[in-house]
Amino acid sequence: MGSDRPGPFASRCIGFQLCLSPLFPDAPRISIPQRSGTKFTTTSFPCHVWGFYPRDIAVMWLRDGRVRPESTYSPLQRNPDGTFNLTLTYTFTPRFRDRGSFLPCRVSHAALVQP
């Protein structure tokens, strides 16, 4: 017991990380940095969604009411408190016809009453 040498089971121990999941759904929090596009310049619009549980979530960028399928998701990340976060980024090059376009990020989740 007084020795600094590892005991006979030291090489057989396996470490693990304990993650507890919330018992109730947590509503996602959403952050969209305010940004405007410049015509003929590729611009990325991120929609950060974090702190949600369970992991099932639908996040989409809309442009003039239509889903933008060219959006890209970051990998879903699990936080130490058991909630999740991700970022959906819509990248495009604005043209003259895009002037005044409205770009909302829509999030649907079990903990939200409406998207």
N, C-alpha and C positions, 0 to 999 in steps of 0.2 A: 504493500500500500504506500509506503513512503518513497518508492522508486519513481523516477521520471520516465522510465521505459514504458512503452505501451503494453497493455495486458494481452493475454492470449487471444482475445476476440477482436482486437483493434482492427485487424485487416479484414474481418468479416462483417463489419458494421456497414450498413447502407444508409446514407442520409436521404432525407425527403423533405419536401416543403409542404407545410400544411396550409391549404387555402380553404377558407370557409366561404360558402356561398350565402348571400342574403336569403332570408326566409321569404321575403316578400319582393315583388317586382320593384325595381328602382327605375324611375323615368330618366330617359337620356337628357343630358344637357347638351346644348348645341352652341357652337361658336363659328361664325362666318366672318372672317376679316373683311372689312369694307374695302372694296376694290372696284375700280372701273377699268374697262378695256380700252385699248388704243387701237384704232383701225389698222389693219394689216400687221399687227404685232401679236404673236402668240402669247396668250395670257392664261394663267392657271387660277382657278377659283376653288379653294379648299373648303369643305364643310366638315368641321371637327365635331364628332359625337362621342361623348364619354359618360362614364358613371352609370351605365345601364345594366340591368339584369332582369330577366334572363338574356342570354346572348342572341336570341332570334330577333332580328331587326331588319327593316327595309329602309334604306336610305337611297334617295335618288335626286339628281339634279333635273330641274325642268327648265325649259326655255320656251317662253310664250305658251305655257300649258302642256308642252310635249316632253316626254321623258328623253333624256340625253343618254343613249346607250354607250357613248364613247367615254363615259366617266370611268375613272379607275379607283379601286379600293386599296387602302393600305391593309396589311395583315391585321386581322382581329387580334387585339391584345387583351390579356386578362390582367387586371389590377390586383394588388395585394389584398384588397378588401373583397375580392370575388366579383366585382363588377367588370364591365368590358368597355373598350373604346376602339374607335376606328376613325379614319378620315376618308372621305370620298372627294376626289378632285376632278373637276371638269375643266379641260383645257381646250381652247379653240382660238381661232384667229378672227376677230371681228371684221366685218365688211360694212359697207355703207348701209346695206339693208338691215343690219343688226342694231342700228341706232334706236335707242329707247326700249330695247328688249328687256324683259324682266326675267331674272334668273333666281328662282327660289330653290332652296334645298328642302325636300320633303322627307320627314322621318315618321315612320309608323312603328309602334312598339306596344306590347301588351300593357305597359304601365301608363300609356297615354290615352286619354279619352277620345281624342281625334288626332289625325296627323298634323 
